[in-house]
Structure formats: C-alpha cells, structure tokens
Amino acid sequence: MTRAQNWAGNVVFSARAVHRPRSVPEVQELVAASDRVRALGTGHSFSPVADTPGDLVVLSGLPDTTTIDGDLVTVPAGMPYAGLTGRLHAAGRALPNLGSLPHISVAGACATGTHGSGDGNGALATRVRSAELVRADGTLDVVDDPASVVALGALGIVTSLTLETVPAFDLAQWVVLDVPFHGFDLLPELLAGAYSVSAFTYWDRPVFDQVWLKRRVADAPPEDHWMGGRPADGPRHMTRGEPTGHCTDQLGRPGPWHERLPHFRAGFRPSSGAELQSEYLVPRAVAPAALRAVEAVAEVVAPVLLVSEVRSVAADDLWLSAAYGRDSVAVHFTWVPDAAAVAPAVAAVEAALDPFDARPHWGKVFTTPPGRVRELWERLPDFAARAREVDPTGKFGNPMLETYLG
C-alpha cells in the first residue's frame, strides 16, 4: 500500500486510511467511529504534527462556500487562502496579513501558528474569532478562547473558522539587494521599513542578499541606497536558480493586498517540494544578538541552505503560538532535501539560538528537547490539561503531541 505523505515528502504518514468527507455530518460520523483521528491540511508541515496511526481526514471536499457578514467571514477549514482572498477582496474586505504561500489551508496555518511579517502584524491565527470543531464524541462545538486556535489539532477536527477582516487595501512591493548586516545593530530599523518586510540571506556573505519591502501605496518607495543596499533592476526569486515568474509582482507596481502580501503567486507551485524547513522565533528585543549567534555558525549552515528569511511578528495571547506574549523575530531556514546532511546545521542553529529562548515553529523540522519546549511555552501545561479534559482517550493525539504535551 502506498502511504500518504506531506508536500515535501519527508514525512510518510502512518495512518491506516485517508478519508475525504463531503459534509460536516460525514466528519462527525468519522470522528465518532474512530479510535484515533486527525485532520490533514495541504501537507505543508515538515514535522509529523498531522500524523496519526488511525484515520486521516482531509477536509478539502467540504462545501466550497464562504459567508461574509460585515467585518466577519466564515470559511470552511479545508479552504486554502488562495480560495478565500479573492472573494474577500471582491467584497471590499481583506486580511491584514498572509503567509508566504497562498496555497496553504486556513485551518492548518492557524492551527500551527503560521505567520506573515510586519512589526504590527500578528500570526494568521490572531484573526480567528471563533472555530467550529468536531469533538471526540462526534458532537459539534464552537470555541473562541486563546487555547483553542493554535491547538495543533489536539482539541478536535476544525470544520470552519470565522475570521475578522479589515477594509481592502493596496500595496507595492520592492526588492533591495545586498543590504549589509551592519552587525545587526540596525535590524529594528530594517524590520520597521515597510508594512511587511522579509530579509533573505544565504549566510555566505555578511549581507541580506534580498530585502522584500511591501509598503502601502501612499508610502514613499525606498531610497536608492536604502540601508546601504541597491534597488533590484528586475524581478527576483529569493532562492537561487528558481523562476522569478512564480513570485508576486515587484518593482513598486501597486496591487491588491492578496497579490502582494504572499511571496508566491497563487497560480504557481512555489517549488517542487524538494526542501526541508526550520524556523525559530526569538523575542524582538534580543533579535540582533540572536542573528549574530547564527552568523557565528554560518559555515555549518550555508552549505546545506537554500535560503534563510528573517521576519517580524507581533505578540499575541494564543497559548501555543510561538509569538505568545512577546513581539518576535522569526528566523527561517529552507534546507536542501537531505535530512542527514541538514541535521548538524539544525543542531548548530538550535544551540546558537537557545540562549535567546527560541521557540520552534510546530510545523517545521526541529529537535528542541521536550523539556525545553515546555519551558518555552508557559501555557503549555494548561493546554495539555485542556486537551486531556476534552479528549481523555487521546483520540486526537499522536506521538509528536504525546512527546511535547506530556
């Protein structure tokens, strides 16, 4: 039997069956009848967070409907952002931020604490006002508390989310090349340089090879020598050798929020999936020192790296969010698709960042010890108690959750 696997192919799911229900009552029936069950989104997680030895439920077959009511929109859990954003924009509404990929599912991104960028922009889950989910006994419930949004699938199978929107807006995107690190002393200024900022480096030179600036159209374009860099003379892809046409429009051309906030166009697969990813969030106040620590292990990192990205994320109150309680800077690594070759680099990065209380992204490759994870998320014991209360038999659990929740 050919087993299901994630997008990158580094996780082969152990599930005995994969189900594709067409309605919420079907989901309820499946959950009630199963002893172990979890939902699978678009498979863009690089960790086994979605795995289960029981039944995997893929929700992309639920009715493809959205309901927009004032500033709220209700969306089926399996819908990707690419399926939602155009509808929102047509109604004059927007989400204040998006992830790099419009291909990921709304529920999966929120459940794992995935984020975009911007000093004032929270993780994607901060827009959730309520979620409908199927509990272990098959009943439907609606939750709206900080424990139940970034929940890693541990509290039930989410069937829909209600998100708070903002008025639609336009952005223009520029790419600035070869911005010196400046010892990272100017990192706060760099990350505050636009509505959304992504700084890319290959860690083989003391520069951000590309800085992507997404500014509101009323804001001025970056100066010719912004932060010591130079403007790109044409479109760029942040990964060497990849086609630039897969990326969202650059060169300062204005466009709607959903066509500028992601790095990749919805109509293109962002890459072949031949990669691994890791990401760690550190408190924004210590980010310059944290990046200096990563630079010190660059000779281990660079040979197995495709690209690294630095972004800013606003604090939130979601218990399992990596930005819980602290304004943060995310340090992201896209690795070559060779787990054995990448392992020493991951270990070096984690050792370098551990003094800065780096929280790993739940959906990426990491080896942070379980005891350390429990120290990093102060509400994790409370969340574990909540999971045991609503799912006493561990129906929604899996080995990864059992390792970190205890």
VMD Tcl script that draws the C-alpha trace (Angstrom):
set ca {
  {0.00 0.00 0.00}
  {1.29 3.46 -0.92}
  {1.08 5.67 2.13}
  {0.15 9.35 2.08}
  {2.98 11.80 2.59}
  {3.43 15.50 3.12}
  {4.18 18.03 0.38}
  {7.95 17.80 0.84}
  {7.96 14.00 1.04}
  {9.99 13.92 4.26}
  {7.01 12.71 6.34}
  {5.25 9.49 5.37}
  {2.02 9.27 7.33}
  {1.36 6.15 9.36}
  {-2.43 6.43 9.02}
  {-4.36 3.27 8.24}
  {-6.74 5.21 5.99}
  {-7.25 8.67 4.47}
  {-10.85 9.94 4.32}
  {-12.25 12.81 2.25}
  {-15.69 13.63 3.68}
  {-18.05 15.80 1.67}
  {-20.04 17.23 4.55}
  {-19.74 18.12 8.22}
  {-22.11 15.26 9.25}
  {-19.71 12.87 7.50}
  {-16.85 14.31 9.55}
  {-18.88 13.83 12.72}
  {-19.62 10.22 11.82}
  {-15.97 9.51 11.05}
  {-14.73 11.04 14.28}
  {-17.31 9.28 16.44}
  {-16.45 5.89 14.91}
  {-12.65 6.22 15.07}
  {-10.33 5.49 17.98}
  {-7.54 7.73 16.58}
  {-8.16 10.51 14.06}
  {-6.57 13.76 12.90}
  {-7.11 16.34 10.18}
  {-4.61 16.89 7.35}
  {-4.50 20.22 5.55}
  {-2.41 20.79 2.45}
  {0.55 18.90 3.92}
  {2.89 21.88 4.05}
  {4.15 21.00 7.53}
  {7.62 19.48 7.64}
  {7.12 17.90 11.07}
  {4.85 14.93 11.87}
  {2.36 17.25 13.58}
  {-0.54 15.98 11.43}
  {0.32 12.28 11.64}
  {-1.81 9.61 13.29}
  {-1.75 5.81 13.45}
  {-5.51 5.95 12.91}
  {-7.59 7.88 10.37}
  {-6.52 11.00 8.49}
  {-9.32 13.34 7.47}
  {-8.77 15.70 4.52}
  {-11.36 18.49 4.56}
  {-10.86 19.99 1.09}
  {-14.07 18.26 -0.05}
  {-16.33 20.21 2.29}
  {-18.71 22.66 0.55}
  {-16.67 25.47 -1.02}
  {-18.65 28.31 0.50}
  {-17.77 31.43 2.44}
  {-20.11 33.74 4.31}
  {-19.18 37.41 4.63}
  {-21.15 39.29 7.28}
  {-19.88 42.80 7.94}
  {-16.27 42.51 9.05}
  {-16.50 38.74 9.65}
  {-16.01 35.91 7.19}
  {-16.71 32.23 7.84}
  {-14.64 29.83 5.79}
  {-14.52 26.02 5.57}
  {-11.44 24.60 7.25}
  {-10.01 22.92 4.18}
  {-10.05 26.03 2.00}
  {-6.64 27.43 1.02}
  {-6.01 31.14 1.40}
  {-5.93 31.38 -2.39}
  {-9.59 30.33 -2.44}
  {-10.58 32.92 0.15}
  {-8.66 36.09 -0.59}
  {-10.15 36.87 -4.00}
  {-13.65 36.56 -2.61}
  {-12.80 38.84 0.29}
  {-11.26 41.43 -2.00}
  {-14.30 41.40 -4.28}
  {-16.39 42.24 -1.21}
  {-14.07 45.11 -0.29}
  {-12.53 43.23 2.64}
  {-9.06 41.92 3.45}
  {-6.98 40.08 5.98}
  {-4.21 42.30 7.38}
  {-1.56 39.68 6.71}
  {-0.91 36.46 4.82}
  {1.77 33.80 4.80}
  {4.38 33.40 2.09}
  {2.30 30.75 0.32}
  {-1.35 31.29 -0.68}
  {-1.59 27.51 -1.21}
  {-1.80 26.57 2.49}
  {-5.14 25.85 4.16}
  {-6.66 28.41 6.50}
  {-7.22 25.93 9.33}
  {-3.81 24.29 9.04}
  {-1.97 27.61 9.05}
  {-3.88 28.83 12.09}
  {-3.53 25.55 13.99}
  {0.27 25.61 13.74}
  {0.83 29.32 14.45}
  {1.97 30.18 10.92}
  {2.55 33.88 10.25}
  {3.40 36.55 7.73}
  {5.57 39.56 8.50}
  {5.41 43.07 9.93}
  {6.13 44.72 13.26}
  {2.42 45.37 13.76}
  {1.09 42.17 12.21}
  {0.20 39.15 14.31}
  {0.24 35.50 13.30}
  {-2.55 34.41 10.95}
  {-4.47 32.85 13.84}
  {-4.91 36.23 15.53}
  {-7.74 36.96 13.08}
  {-9.78 33.96 14.29}
  {-12.84 34.97 16.27}
  {-14.36 31.51 16.60}
  {-13.95 27.99 15.32}
  {-16.42 25.18 14.78}
  {-14.97 21.78 15.54}
  {-15.99 18.17 15.98}
  {-15.28 16.81 19.45}
  {-14.20 13.26 20.26}
  {-17.79 12.00 20.60}
  {-18.76 13.44 17.21}
  {-20.65 16.45 18.50}
  {-20.16 19.94 17.09}
  {-18.84 22.69 19.31}
  {-17.91 26.35 18.83}
  {-14.84 27.71 20.62}
  {-13.48 31.25 20.85}
  {-10.79 31.24 23.53}
  {-6.97 31.67 23.27}
  {-6.34 27.98 23.94}
  {-8.37 26.68 21.02}
  {-6.97 28.40 17.92}
  {-3.30 27.41 17.72}
  {-4.24 23.95 19.00}
  {-2.25 21.55 16.78}
  {-5.42 19.54 16.15}
  {-5.41 18.28 19.73}
  {-8.88 19.50 20.70}
  {-10.94 18.27 17.75}
  {-11.35 18.41 13.99}
  {-11.95 22.02 12.94}
  {-14.63 22.28 10.24}
  {-14.88 26.07 9.85}
  {-13.33 29.29 11.10}
  {-14.75 32.77 11.48}
  {-12.15 35.47 10.84}
  {-12.21 39.20 11.46}
  {-11.37 41.22 8.33}
  {-10.33 44.80 7.57}
  {-11.12 47.07 4.60}
  {-9.29 46.04 1.42}
  {-6.05 47.91 0.71}
  {-3.32 48.11 -1.91}
  {0.41 47.54 -1.57}
  {3.51 47.98 -3.70}
  {6.49 45.65 -3.42}
  {10.17 46.45 -3.90}
  {13.27 44.29 -3.61}
  {16.50 45.83 -2.32}
  {19.73 43.91 -2.91}
  {22.89 43.43 -0.84}
  {21.87 45.20 2.36}
  {24.82 44.90 4.77}
  {24.21 43.18 8.09}
  {25.59 46.28 9.88}
  {26.34 43.90 12.76}
  {22.55 43.56 13.02}
  {22.54 46.75 15.10}
  {20.14 48.29 12.55}
  {17.81 45.27 12.45}
  {14.93 47.07 14.22}
  {15.07 49.86 11.61}
  {15.22 47.34 8.77}
  {12.22 45.33 10.00}
  {10.22 48.54 10.51}
  {10.97 49.67 6.95}
  {7.60 48.65 5.48}
  {4.18 47.27 6.29}
  {5.70 43.83 5.69}
  {9.43 43.08 5.45}
  {11.24 39.85 4.55}
  {15.04 39.84 4.67}
  {16.72 36.94 2.86}
  {20.28 35.74 3.23}
  {22.29 32.68 2.25}
  {24.65 33.15 5.23}
  {27.65 33.02 2.87}
  {28.23 36.79 2.91}
  {27.57 39.43 5.63}
  {24.58 40.83 3.73}
  {20.88 40.34 3.30}
  {21.03 39.35 -0.36}
  {17.43 40.50 -0.84}
  {15.06 42.53 1.32}
  {11.44 42.47 0.16}
  {9.55 45.61 1.20}
  {5.76 45.63 0.96}
  {4.55 49.19 1.53}
  {1.12 50.78 1.36}
  {0.72 52.70 -1.87}
  {0.58 56.05 -0.06}
  {4.05 55.44 1.39}
  {7.21 56.51 -0.41}
  {9.36 53.98 -2.27}
  {12.66 53.02 -0.64}
  {15.59 55.36 -1.26}
  {18.16 54.31 -3.85}
  {20.64 53.31 -1.15}
  {18.14 52.17 1.46}
  {20.05 50.65 4.41}
  {23.17 50.56 2.23}
  {21.63 48.32 -0.46}
  {20.65 48.91 -4.07}
  {17.31 48.51 -5.85}
  {16.74 45.39 -7.90}
  {16.68 46.10 -11.64}
  {14.17 43.35 -12.34}
  {12.03 40.72 -10.60}
  {13.73 38.34 -8.20}
  {13.14 34.92 -6.67}
  {14.62 34.58 -3.20}
  {16.03 31.11 -3.98}
  {18.90 30.93 -6.42}
  {18.05 29.40 -9.77}
  {14.26 29.44 -9.35}
  {11.97 31.16 -11.92}
  {11.05 34.71 -10.97}
  {7.64 34.41 -12.59}
  {6.43 32.29 -9.67}
  {6.82 35.27 -7.31}
  {4.39 38.10 -6.67}
  {4.80 41.35 -8.59}
  {7.70 43.60 -7.61}
  {9.34 46.80 -8.94}
  {6.92 49.01 -7.00}
  {3.83 48.29 -9.06}
  {0.72 48.78 -6.90}
  {-1.67 45.89 -6.48}
  {-4.30 44.47 -4.13}
  {-3.21 43.14 -0.73}
  {-3.68 39.46 -1.64}
  {-1.43 39.77 -4.69}
  {1.43 41.42 -2.78}
  {1.49 40.03 0.77}
  {2.38 36.44 -0.25}
  {5.79 35.86 -1.82}
  {4.35 33.43 -4.38}
  {1.56 33.71 -6.91}
  {-1.47 31.52 -6.32}
  {-1.36 30.11 -9.86}
  {2.11 28.63 -9.48}
  {3.51 25.88 -7.33}
  {6.17 27.70 -5.29}
  {8.74 24.93 -5.78}
  {8.96 21.21 -6.29}
  {8.74 20.47 -2.59}
  {12.35 19.30 -2.67}
  {13.31 21.06 0.55}
  {13.15 20.95 4.32}
  {12.33 23.89 6.56}
  {13.06 25.00 10.11}
  {12.01 28.19 11.88}
  {12.57 29.72 15.30}
  {11.01 32.79 16.92}
  {13.04 34.86 19.37}
  {11.98 37.94 21.34}
  {12.36 41.01 19.13}
  {14.43 42.80 21.77}
  {17.23 40.20 21.54}
  {16.98 39.52 17.80}
  {20.21 41.36 16.84}
  {22.24 39.26 19.27}
  {20.42 36.11 18.15}
  {21.33 36.75 14.49}
  {24.93 37.38 15.46}
  {24.87 33.94 17.09}
  {23.56 32.37 13.87}
  {26.23 34.19 11.87}
  {28.83 32.57 14.11}
  {27.75 29.10 12.85}
  {27.26 30.20 9.24}
  {29.98 27.87 7.95}
  {27.86 24.92 9.12}
  {24.58 26.39 7.89}
  {25.43 27.78 4.44}
  {26.48 24.53 2.69}
  {23.06 22.89 3.22}
  {20.92 26.03 2.92}
  {18.71 27.09 0.04}
  {17.74 30.40 1.64}
  {17.12 31.93 5.08}
  {14.45 34.52 5.86}
  {14.13 36.97 8.76}
  {10.71 38.42 9.58}
  {8.98 40.31 12.39}
  {5.80 39.13 14.15}
  {3.66 40.98 16.68}
  {2.90 39.45 20.08}
  {-0.37 37.63 20.71}
  {-2.22 35.87 23.54}
  {-2.69 32.46 21.86}
  {-1.34 29.84 24.24}
  {0.66 27.73 21.77}
  {1.65 30.50 19.36}
  {5.40 30.97 19.01}
  {4.73 34.71 19.40}
  {2.74 34.24 22.62}
  {3.35 37.15 24.96}
  {6.25 38.70 23.08}
  {6.95 40.71 19.94}
  {9.14 38.36 17.96}
  {11.54 37.94 15.09}
  {11.33 34.72 13.08}
  {14.50 33.20 11.67}
  {13.55 30.77 8.92}
  {15.73 28.23 7.12}
  {14.90 26.43 3.87}
  {17.27 23.48 3.64}
  {18.31 21.06 0.93}
  {16.15 17.89 0.93}
  {18.68 15.72 2.78}
  {17.77 15.13 6.42}
  {21.11 13.56 7.34}
  {23.10 16.43 5.82}
  {20.83 19.05 7.39}
  {20.84 17.57 10.93}
  {24.20 19.10 12.01}
  {23.09 22.52 10.76}
  {19.79 22.29 12.66}
  {21.70 21.29 15.79}
  {24.10 24.22 15.36}
  {21.26 26.72 14.85}
  {19.34 25.42 17.86}
  {22.41 25.61 20.07}
  {23.12 29.15 18.87}
  {19.55 30.34 19.44}
  {18.73 28.50 22.67}
  {20.17 31.25 24.95}
  {17.62 33.59 23.36}
  {14.62 31.37 24.23}
  {13.95 30.46 20.61}
  {10.58 28.79 20.11}
  {10.43 26.40 17.14}
  {7.59 26.51 14.64}
  {5.39 23.47 15.30}
  {5.15 22.63 11.61}
  {8.88 22.73 10.80}
  {11.88 20.48 11.39}
  {13.24 20.90 14.93}
  {14.92 18.82 17.64}
  {14.40 21.05 20.68}
  {14.10 18.67 23.67}
  {10.59 18.19 25.09}
  {11.58 19.56 28.48}
  {12.92 22.72 26.89}
  {9.75 23.11 24.80}
  {7.69 23.00 27.98}
  {9.85 25.77 29.45}
  {9.46 27.95 26.36}
  {5.65 27.90 26.32}
  {4.46 28.79 29.82}
  {0.83 27.92 28.99}
  {1.68 24.53 27.52}
  {0.83 22.65 30.78}
  {-2.55 24.42 30.83}
  {-3.13 23.44 27.22}
  {-2.20 19.83 27.92}
  {-4.72 19.77 30.77}
  {-7.39 21.19 28.43}
  {-6.62 18.50 25.82}
  {-6.94 15.72 28.42}
  {-10.23 17.20 29.61}
  {-11.91 17.30 26.18}
  {-10.19 14.19 24.77}
  {-9.49 11.84 27.70}
  {-8.75 8.81 25.47}
  {-6.27 10.67 23.27}
  {-8.31 10.22 20.10}
  {-6.78 13.38 18.58}
  {-3.29 12.69 19.88}
  {-0.24 11.41 18.05}
  {3.36 10.60 19.02}
  {4.53 14.18 18.47}
  {1.84 15.66 20.70}
  {2.37 13.00 23.33}
  {6.09 13.85 23.34}
  {5.65 17.60 23.83}
  {2.40 17.81 25.78}
  {3.36 15.03 28.16}
}
mol new
graphics top color blue
foreach p $ca { graphics top sphere $p radius 0.5 }
foreach p [lrange $ca 0 end-1] q [lrange $ca 1 end] { graphics top cylinder $p $q radius 0.2 }
display resetview
